[in-house]
Amino acid sequence: MDRIQAMEVFTRVVDANSFTRAAEQLGMPRATVTTTIQNLEAVLGVRLMNRTTRRLSLTPEGAAYYEHCIRIITDIAETDASFQAGNRKPSGALRVHMPNSLGRHLVIPALQSFHQRYPDIALDLGLSDRPVDPVEEGIDCMIRAGALEDSSMVARRIGTLKRVTCASPDYLVRFGEPQSIDDLAMHHAVNFRVAHGTRPMPWIILVDGKPIEVRMNGVVTVNDSEAYVKCGMEGFGLIQPMLFMVAPQLRDGSLKEVLPAFKPKPKPISIVYPNNRHLSAKVRVFADWVAELFESTPALAGSEGRRIAVPRREAQPDHGPIAA
């Protein structure tokens, strides 16, 4: 059995949700398609599909195998295309994962410039603040904020995200404005948790250039960066979001910076991909484009008389931070 052809038949059946339609698209007899899937299941020793007279559905093993097949078929197509004369433009599907706020506030407003430069790349964007496994979920590359501890990933630093400590005017009227790190013990914070079952992330504040960890009490904990900012605006406590996310609120007064002499520790931001996968042309050009986006205009210029840049819907928008 030609394993690559069997993978192509299997993915076509899944995409078409029909043996008959897949056979028509492939120009094969339906019996050949059916036999190919049966032989593939026999070789793998698992059932890939549940089949009835009315519908098809993938088993858990079938869903996982489908993702691997798509990745292998795509890699083969890209490799062939890279050696074809006259075909030098990156193309194909590119699956990227990034935090919610980064995608909504920075990447999506600038995507037209990427599409104009690389019209043959079809982006599949995953936006969430949850941790993901790129190998298990078939992701080509990810944008991550913070320290990278996974040694199985290759990382390229593309910038640094600055944060700000702030609160709503209503909260400050009720609880007062902290003047020192010690005052934080008398305050509430909106806590941020990256995943269910994990501890809320501590605050890391720079004091004389040294990072100091501060655990804050709070009555609300969230796992979404947009909800984090919203809870701060509603007066549930102090927050430390990325500066980019709250630039408009700091301007219009719906949030006020506190403890300006004690800055939160900035977060490095990187683009990462599995080290067991070659750096394809489409991943490379996307990484270069994102790096340009971060280098084009800083999220913050100057430490005195703070000037906050917000993104414009142009080819090279301002850039800034992401999740809480």
N, C-alpha and C positions, 0 to 999 in steps of 0.2 A: 504493500500500500504506500502510495506517495503521501507522506505525512503532511507536507505543505499544502498539497491539493486538498487533502481531507480537512485541514484547518479552514481553507477558503470556502469549501462546501458548507462546513459547520457554521461559520460566521454568516454566510449568505442566508442559510435557513433561519438563523436567529433574527437577522435584520428584516427578512421578508415575513417572518412569523408563519411560514408555510413551506412545506416541501415542494408543492406544485409550483408556486411562484419562484422559489429558488431555482428549481430545475429549468424553468423558462428563461430566467435571467442568465443562467450559466450555459444554456444550450445543451442540457443533458437530459436523458430520459429520467423520469421521476424515480423509477426503480433503481437507477444508478445512485441517485442522491440518497435514497433510503438505505441502500446497501453500504454506502460510504460511511454514513453515520453509525450504522450498526457495527461495522468493522472497527471504527474509531473507538466506540465504547468498549468493544471486546479487548482491544489493545491496551486501553487505559485501565480497564477493570472497574469502571464506574459508569453509572447511568448519567448521561448529560442532559437528557430531556424527558419530561413527562408528556406523553402523547395521547390525546383522545381524538375522537372523530371531529371535534369542534375547535380545539385550540391546542397550542403548544405552550409549555412553560419550562423554564430552565430549573434544574436542580441546583442546590448550592454549589456542587462541584462543577456543574455546567456553566454557571455564572462566572466562577473563578477562571475556568478554562477559557471561556470566551474572551475575558480581558487579556489573558496571556496571548491568545491567538491574534487578537487585534494588534498587540504590540509587536509580535514577531512579523506579521504580514506587513505592517507599516515600516518596520526597520528594513525589511527586504526591498520594499518599493523605494525607500529613500536611498539605499545603497545602489540599486540599479540606476536610479535617476542621477546620482552624483557622477556616474561614469558615462552617461549619455552625452554625446557631443552637443554643445550648444545649450545644454540645460544646466545652468549654474545658479538659478534662483531657488532658495529654500521653499519647500512646499509640503503640504500634508497637514494632518491634524496635530495640534499641539495642546496637550492637557497641562494646565498650570493651576496651582493652588496658592491662595494668598489670604491674608486676614481680610475680614469684611471691610473695615474702614479704609484700608489701603486701596482695595479694589474700587470702592465707590467714590472716594474722594480724589484719588490720584490717577490710577491706571485707566479706568473706564473713560474719564473725560479726555484722556490723551490717545485713546486707541485708534482714532482715525489716522493719526500720523504713522502708527505702526502698520495699519492696513494699507495705507497708500504706498508705503515702502516695500511691504511684503504681501501683495494681494493674494498670493497662492497659499498662504498659511491660514488654516481655519482654527481659530482659538477656541478652546473649551475651558472656560474659566470656572474654577471652584472657589467660592468665597465663604469662608467660615473662620471662626476663631478656635475651632477644636484642633487638637493634634491629629495628624494624618500619617499613614504609612504609605509612602509613594509607590513602593513595590507592590503591596497588596492592592492598592487602588488604581494602579496603572497610570500614575501621574509622572509626567516627563520632568517637571521641575517645579520648585516651590519658592516663594518669597517668605522668609522667616525673620522675625525680630527677636533680639536677645541672643544670649550665648548659645552656641551650638554644641551639644554634647554627644550627638550620634556620630560615631567614627565611620559609619558605613556611608556617610554622605560627603560629597565634594562640595565645598562652599566657596563662593566668591563674594567678598564684602563689596557692597554697592553704596553704602552711606551710613549715616548715624542719625537717629531720630531723637529729637529733643522733647522733653516733657515739661509740664508746668503744674504746680500745685495751685488749686483754685477751689472756690466754693460759690454758692449762690448768695446774693446779698441778704436774702431772707434767713439763710442759715447763720450768716455772720451777725445779724441783728440778734438772733436768739441765743447764740453761744459765744459771741465775741470772736475777735480775730487773733489767731495765735501769733505770738511775737518771737517764739523760740522753739527749738526742737522739744524741750521739756513740756511746753504747753500742749503738745499733741496728745499727751496722756489724758487731757480733759476733753478731748474732742472725739467725734464719730467720723468714720470714713465709709464711703461706699467701697466694699471689697470686691475684688475681681478674682475669679477662679477660672483656670483654663479648661478644666474638665471636671466632670462629676467625680466626687470622691477624693479630689486633691485639695490641699490646703490653699486658702487665699494667698495671693502673691503679696509678699511684704513690700513695703516702701523702702527704696534705697535712696538715701539723700547724701549729697556730697557736703562734708563739713571739713573745711580747710583742705579740700582736694581729696579727702579720704571718704570712701563709701561707708555709710552707717545704716544698718538695717533697723527699720521701725515697724513694729507690729501694731496695727490700728484696730480699735474696737469698732464694730459697726452693727447696724440692724438690717442691712440689705447686702446681699452678695449676688453678683451677676456673672455670666460667662460670655457676654456679648459687649463689644466696645461701644456700640451706639447706645445700648441700654445703660451702660456705665455712665456715659456723659449725661444722659437724660435724668438718671437718678440724682446726679449732682445738681443739675438745674432745678430739680424738684425739692432740693433742700435736705436730702437724706444724709449729707455729710460731705467732708472734703474729698476731692478726687485728684488723681495725678494722671490725666490723659496725655496723649501725644499733643504737642502744641498745635499741630496742623488741624486737629479735629475741632478745637475750640476757639480758633482764631476769630470767627464772627462773633461768638458769645463774649469774648474778652473785649472786643471792640464796642459792642452795643450795651455792655454792662450787665448782661444776664448772668455772667460769671465774673468773679474778681480774683486776680492772682493774690496769693498769700505767701508769706515766707520767701520773698524774692531774693534774700541773701543766701538761702539754702536751696540750691537747685537739685531737682531729682537727677539721678544718674541717667545719662542718655543711653539709648538702646542701639547697638549695632544692628544693621539690617543687611541680610545676605540673600543671594539666590543660590539654591542648593539643588543637587540632583544625585541620584544613586551612583556610587562609584563603580557599580558593575554594568553600567550602561555607557556606551560611547557618547561623547558630546556631539550630537547631531547638529547639522547646520541650523536647523530651526531653533533648537535650544540656544545655540550660541548667539544668533542674531537677536533673539528675545532678551537674553541676558545683557547684551550690549545696549539694546534700546532702553531697558529699565535703568541701567547704569547712567545713561545719558539723561534720563528723566530726573534722576536724583541730583545729578551734577548741574543741571541747567539753571536752577534757581534754588538757593537754600530756603528751608522752611522758616528760618529766623536769621536776621542780619543785625548785628550789633547787640551789645549787652546793656547799653544805656539807651533809654528812650526807645524801648523795644519796637521794632518794625516787623510786623507779621505779614508774611506773604500768603495769599490764598490762590488757589489754582484758577487759571483762565482756560477756557475751552479753545485752546490754540494748539499748534503743533508741538510746542514745548512748554507745558504748563509748569507752574510752581509745584514743588513737591514738599512732602512732609510725612508725618508719622502715621502710625497705625494703631494696633490694638492697645487697650489699656495696660 
